[in-house]
Amino acid sequence: MFTFMDAARVKPARSTNPPSEVDRLSSLPDCLILQIFLNLPTKDVVQTSALSTRWTTLWKDVHGLDLDAEDFYIRETFANFVDNFLERNHGLSIYRFKLKYDSFYFEEPAGLINGWVDTAARLKVEHLDVSDSFSEWDPMMNPTVLYTCSNLVSLRLVGMGIPNPERVSLPSLKTLVLILIEFTNEWALENLISKCPVLENFCFERSYDDGIPILRVHSKSLLTFMHDAGYHEDYDEEDRFVEIDAPMLKYLKISDDRSSSFIIKSPPSVVEADIDTVFNLTSERSLGIANEVQKRAMVRDFLLGISKVKDMSISSSALEVIYDYSRYVQLPVFRNLYTLRVRFDSYMWEMLPVFLEVCSNLKTLVVGTSENRKMVDLTVIARPWNLLSSLEYVDIERPLSGEALEMTLVGYLLENSPNLKKLSLSFHDSLKKGESVHKLTLSLDDAPKKEESDIFIELLNFPRLSSSCQIIVR
């Protein structure tokens, strides 16, 4: 196990390189070296003291700390190192203060951590990252100065509690990352976000019971919002709600099976979205039930709110909700959508054409895989499909095994895409014999160069609406 004090006493290694090569590194100005050190973990920075006598104490001049308690045999040594760093920088400004620890091994960790963070805030820290890996309880992050730190640009907190401070003012904060945080007051997070006037990026990975039944994200400056509620098999059915009012939003990522409502106010011009939610629907609570009329209206408004997206990824469970919704209400048109990625957990692909038909200008379709559970086994109604006149490129990332459903998907894409230029796919390992196939281009006139199989023949015999389409086997 590495210890910082031992690293400082390591005798510099004798170099076999010519002096000119050593000098090239040694001749770098201190300001440049310190800038490099700012982007390295403190453990690695301290170890550089063994490279040159000139660097023996240079690491002490770095105005940043990136420390993991796991790198210390004794936890008191870790605490002393943090104390010494803060004392050395007394009266100065620090760029980064990053700590990772397990509060189980510390006596009164809340007071200790709050004291360090309070001191860092007084030193006008720009980037603060504090992570507690102990999951049994959440010490309260309540330093007196943190929430009014005018220089703070990014804040990342993991595994702790946050109060509702009386005074919040973070005029420079652009990035906020909260992971497994519990709040003592349901308005605490809304209050925090509202006092960040230049906030651009907000990532929220929620705990099972974080104390926020209604999450309101109101920000005129927000560009990126990532909301991850995780998946809990034993969660209760109490509804959660998410309300987004961010007119400048460009990227939206939602991974949430629990929240029953996503409301997008002042619909933004979202450029990219990643959607994985079932709006807390189950086989017992589907959109077809009479008392779910309000839910259908919410799904409609949500789809309208993201309908201007240009690049979208979507899970098959979310696609099930869209298909279920389409049986009762007409889908909005996604006329700006050029690239679509669909993550299937099975080849229940019959849902896909319903959504593709409202993507009037789609150019690229990627069919991937997912381990997410399905919402409910829907019965897909067979009907003739419309042409996909804009589609040019298809990439089926999930390896084909020759099953009837997956081959039907390939056939549907080939038979309904008049302008398709290329369809890329690969075979499951169980189908490959001998050496692997490398970028084999199949045409109607050319037989495959590898050993023929039923799946090859089926691909060759599929009718293609586009005469210029190529099938590329990876």
PyMOL commands that set and color helices and strands:
alter all, ss='L'
color gray80, all
select helices_A, chain A and resi 4-8+19-26+30-37+42-50+53-55+58-61+69-71+75-88+103-105+109-122+146-148+188-194+290-305+316-326+349-356+404-415+429-431+454-461
alter helices_A, ss='H'
color red, helices_A
select strands_A, chain A and resi 64-68+96-101+127-132+154-158+161-162+175-179+182-183+201-205+214-218+224-230+240-245+251-256+259-265+272-277+311-315+339-344+364-369+393-396+422-425+440-442+470-473
alter strands_A, ss='S'
color yellow, strands_A
deselect
rebuild
show_as cartoon
